[in-house]
Amino acid sequence: MRRTLYALIALSLATATLAQTPPPMAQLTWIRYYQANPGKEMEFTKMLSESSKDVFAKLIADKKVLGWGIAIPMSHTGEPWTHVAYVALSDWSAVEALMQGFEAADAKMSATDLKKMDDMFMAALKPNSIHDVVIHHISQGLPSNMNKPKYIGVDTYVIKPGRGEDAVGLFNEWAKPLFSDVASKGKFGPWGLSSQEMVTTPGWTHMVWYFMNDLTALDEANAAQMGLGPMKLKGYDVRLRDMSEPDKHQGQILRIVYQQ
C-alpha cells in the first residue's frame, strides 16, 4: 500500500461511547517505524498525517479502527527510527478493513497524484528504513477518558522460553494495581502488557506500555511503587530477573505529535 499500514504501542486508544456501553478494547496494535531523512522530520509528520486522516476518520466512524497516532522519540536509544505510527485494532478482520480502506482511497486518485505522493514520501524517508511490529495485548487497563495523551512510555523485555505465564502473573500482581492507581488519578491513559503477534523484532518478547497526560505521571508511578515497601519490591525484582534477561531490558519515552 502506498500510504502504508500505519501503526504502535501499542498501542489502544478507545473511542468514546455511551456510559452504559463499555467502549471496545483493542486486541492488536499495528506499529510501523520510519526513519526520516535529516531535515525532513517535520515535513514527514505532516505528510503522514495529512495523507491518512480522512481514511482513518472513516475507519474510526465505521468502528473498524479504534484509534491511531504518530509519535517521535523523546528519549533516544541506539535505534535509528525517527517516527512511529500506531493503529489500535479489534482483531485481524480490522487489519483487512484497514488495507481495503487505503486501497479504495488510492483507487480514487489519479496516476499523476499517486506518483506525486510516492515521490514525496520517497524524498522524505531513508530507503528501506520502514519496520513493522504487530503486538497482541495480553493484559490491559479499562478504556480511558484521556482524550489527548501527550506521551507514551514503553518498556521492552526478553522473557525466557517457557516463562510467559510467569511474566503475565508478575505483571498482574505488580504493575496492574500500580497502573490502575495512577490511572484513577487521571495521569495514565490506556496501558497494558503485550507480546509480538508476529515476531519481526527478535530483540524483545514482551512490551509494557502506558499513555500519559504529562510526565508528572512518572512521579505518581514512582511514588506508588515506593509505597509497596522495600521487601515487596525486592521480591518482585528477583522474580523478574529470574524469568527474564535483565541486560536486554530497554525503556523509552515517546512524544505524540499527531493522534485521531
Buried (B, 14 or more C-beta within 10 A) or exposed (E): EBBBBBBBBBBBBBBEEEEEEEBBBBBBBBBBBBBBBEEBBEBBBEBBBEBBEEBBEBBBEEEBBBBBBBBBBBEEEEBEBBBBBBBBBBEEEBBEBBEEBBEEBBEEEEEEEBEEBEEBBEEBBBEEBBBBBBBEBBBBBEBBEBEEBBBBBBBBBBBEEEBBEBBBBBBEEBBBEBBBBBBEEEBBBBBBBBBBBEEEBEEBBBBBBBBBBEBEBBEBBEEBBEEBEEEEBEEBEEBBEEBBEEEEBBEBBBEBBBBB
